Amino acid sequence: MDVKIDILEKREEVDDGRGHVDYVDYYNNVWATPIDLYGEEIYDALNAKLENTIIFEVRYCKKVKTLRAHCKKYVVRYEGELYDLYHVSLKKNEKTTALLKANRQS
């Protein structure tokens, strides 16, 4: 785990009849290891039009457990860029580390 990321919760709000999305801090300064896609994962991502996908390896905890159930409501901030979270899985099916799969917002 060599970089810090922030996990933000998406909140849709309506002001004066116009909807917009706000981001609220959910889990700050999370130690993570960014992992590039390789092998078959690259081709699967390209076929699904997810060219800017990155995987973050983080330690498993209660907040990550919540992410597993509602991952589409969250984004990851990494190096000033926002990434939409689309899948959370456990590494080797153990509850020690989790993999957060995210796609960069356009």
MARVEX-551327 format. One line per field, with one value per residue (C-alpha): residue number from 1; residue in one letter; chain; x, y, z. Coordinates in nm, 3 decimals, decimal comma. Last residue first. Example, Ala and Ser with C-alpha at 12.3 -4.5 7.8 and 13.67 -1.06 7.14 Angstrom:
2
k <- (2	1);
r <- (s	a);
c <- (A	A);
xx <- (1,367	1,230);
yy <- (-0,106	-0,450);
zz <- (0,714	0,780);
END
This chain:
106
k <- (106	105	104	103	102	101	100	99	98	97	96	95	94	93	92	91	90	89	88	87	86	85	84	83	82	81	80	79	78	77	76	75	74	73	72	71	70	69	68	67	66	65	64	63	62	61	60	59	58	57	56	55	54	53	52	51	50	49	48	47	46	45	44	43	42	41	40	39	38	37	36	35	34	33	32	31	30	29	28	27	26	25	24	23	22	21	20	19	18	17	16	15	14	13	12	11	10	9	8	7	6	5	4	3	2	1);
r <- (s	q	r	n	a	k	l	l	a	t	t	k	e	n	k	k	l	s	v	h	y	l	d	y	l	e	g	e	y	r	v	v	y	k	k	c	h	a	r	l	t	k	v	k	k	c	y	r	v	e	f	i	i	t	n	e	l	k	a	n	l	a	d	y	i	e	e	g	y	l	d	i	p	t	a	w	v	n	n	y	y	d	v	y	d	v	h	g	r	g	d	d	v	e	e	r	k	e	l	i	d	i	k	v	d	m);
c <- (A	A	A	A	A	A	A	A	A	A	A	A	A	A	A	A	A	A	A	A	A	A	A	A	A	A	A	A	A	A	A	A	A	A	A	A	A	A	A	A	A	A	A	A	A	A	A	A	A	A	A	A	A	A	A	A	A	A	A	A	A	A	A	A	A	A	A	A	A	A	A	A	A	A	A	A	A	A	A	A	A	A	A	A	A	A	A	A	A	A	A	A	A	A	A	A	A	A	A	A	A	A	A	A	A	A);
xx <- (-1,495	-1,493	-1,218	-1,338	-1,311	-1,245	-1,188	-1,003	-1,029	-0,773	-0,797	-1,139	-1,027	-1,185	-0,843	-0,871	-1,223	-1,432	-1,566	-1,711	-1,825	-1,656	-1,658	-1,309	-1,240	-0,901	-0,693	-0,422	-0,682	-1,036	-1,256	-1,629	-1,925	-2,297	-2,229	-2,051	-2,362	-2,326	-1,949	-1,895	-2,052	-1,789	-1,523	-1,647	-1,638	-1,277	-1,074	-0,734	-0,707	-0,604	-0,708	-0,793	-0,789	-1,013	-0,972	-1,076	-1,412	-1,600	-1,732	-1,526	-1,220	-1,268	-1,298	-0,988	-0,780	-0,909	-0,796	-0,430	-0,353	-0,532	-0,316	-0,297	-0,303	-0,196	-0,401	-0,377	-0,706	-0,667	-1,038	-1,348	-1,693	-1,633	-1,935	-1,956	-2,231	-2,427	-2,658	-3,027	-3,189	-3,532	-3,395	-3,147	-3,192	-2,942	-2,783	-2,537	-2,235	-2,022	-1,648	-1,356	-1,021	-0,694	-0,347	-0,058	0,188	0,000);
yy <- (1,171	0,995	0,739	0,380	0,197	-0,151	-0,167	-0,483	-0,589	-0,712	-0,917	-1,077	-1,364	-1,457	-1,447	-1,067	-0,968	-0,787	-0,437	-0,337	-0,021	0,267	0,582	0,738	1,104	1,257	1,475	1,213	0,957	1,042	0,730	0,748	0,598	0,528	0,252	0,048	-0,016	-0,365	-0,399	-0,041	-0,125	-0,398	-0,142	0,073	-0,225	-0,310	-0,482	-0,335	-0,174	-0,283	-0,025	-0,134	0,103	0,139	0,407	0,198	0,090	0,050	-0,296	-0,460	-0,261	-0,371	-0,738	-0,708	-0,559	-0,811	-1,101	-1,021	-0,721	-0,434	-0,191	-0,204	0,098	0,008	0,167	0,348	0,524	0,891	0,969	0,745	0,891	1,254	1,400	1,446	1,657	1,571	1,815	1,847	2,167	2,276	2,566	2,336	1,959	1,728	1,397	1,271	1,066	0,931	0,992	0,752	0,924	0,770	0,749	0,579	0,301	0,000);
zz <- (-1,852	-1,518	-1,470	-1,423	-1,092	-0,961	-0,586	-0,483	-0,120	0,129	0,450	0,422	0,202	-0,133	-0,304	-0,302	-0,205	-0,461	-0,517	-0,854	-1,035	-0,854	-1,062	-1,069	-0,995	-1,078	-0,843	-0,798	-0,687	-0,580	-0,570	-0,633	-0,447	-0,499	-0,756	-0,486	-0,276	-0,125	-0,158	-0,042	0,296	0,347	0,258	0,546	0,782	0,695	0,419	0,340	-0,002	-0,354	-0,612	-0,965	-1,261	-1,563	-1,827	-2,128	-1,984	-2,313	-2,211	-2,486	-2,377	-2,014	-2,112	-2,331	-2,049	-1,794	-2,017	-1,959	-1,743	-1,576	-1,384	-1,005	-0,775	-0,419	-0,146	0,186	0,256	0,339	0,364	0,383	0,313	0,214	0,036	-0,341	-0,490	-0,803	-0,975	-1,043	-1,154	-1,028	-0,825	-0,652	-0,669	-0,505	-0,602	-0,345	-0,450	-0,163	-0,170	-0,121	-0,084	-0,200	-0,046	-0,219	-0,124	0,000);
END
